[in-house]
Amino acid sequence: MPSGALSYETATANHPKKENEMSTTFEINILKNGPAICKGSLIIKDADGKIILQGEKAALCRCGASENQPLCDGAHARIDFQG
């Protein structure tokens, strides 16, 4: 069952998409033993709301060993992450 952690909303007649809103097209590819590659219009913020990254592609850490959380720094290879 999905957790509901990720969601999206499409434009409708009752809720039209604003000109400055990002595209709802988003793709996440989980690499074997590696990061989650996110593609689409991204804004990644920290817990305080500060923008960490804004762009079209990001590699998010899945192993927990990255020193650049939440982004991947290749630590998965050093620790032989399996996942």
N, C-alpha and C positions, 0 to 999 in steps of 0.2 A: 504494500500500500504506500503511495507517495506521502512524503512528510509534509508537503505544502510549503517547504522552505523556499522553493522557487516558484514564481508565478508570473503571468503576463496578462495584459488586457489589450484587446484589439479595439480599434476605433469603430464606433457605431454612430448611427444618426443621433442618438441621445447623448453620446459622449465622443464627439469628433476628436481626432488626433490634432493636437496643437502643432504649429509649425516647428517649434523648438524641441518637441519630444523626440526621443530616439526611436529607431526602428524596433519592432518587437521581434524581429528575426534574430534568433540567438542559437548558437550551437555549442555544445560541450562534448568534447571527445576525451574519454578516459584512456590514457596510454597505459599499456601493460607495464607494471612495475615503475610507473612514472607519474608525471603530473596530469592534471585535468587541463586540457587546452580549451580555452573559451574564445569563441569568435563571434563578433557582432559589435554593436555599439556599446562600449563598456565604460562604466565609471565605477571604480573600486574605491571604497572609503573605509577608513579605520573606525574603531569604536567611537571616536570623538567626532566623526563626520568629515574628517580631513581627507581630501582626495589623495589616494596613493598612486593611482594610475588611471588615465583616461585615454582610450584608443580603441582599436579594432581587434586586438588579440592579446591574450594573457595566458601564462602558464601558472596555474595555482597548485601549490604544494599539497600532496596527499600523504606524504610520509611523516610529516611533523618535524623533520630535521633541518629544514631550510632556515638559514640565518636571516632571510629576507621575507619573513612571513607577511602576508599570506602567499607571496609569490615564490615560485620554484627557483632554487639556485643550483640545482643539480645534486643536492645532497643525497637523493634517492640512490644514485649510483655508488656513492661512497659507503652507504650503510647497507647495501644489497637489499633494498626495499622490495618486498614481494606483495603485490596487491593489484 
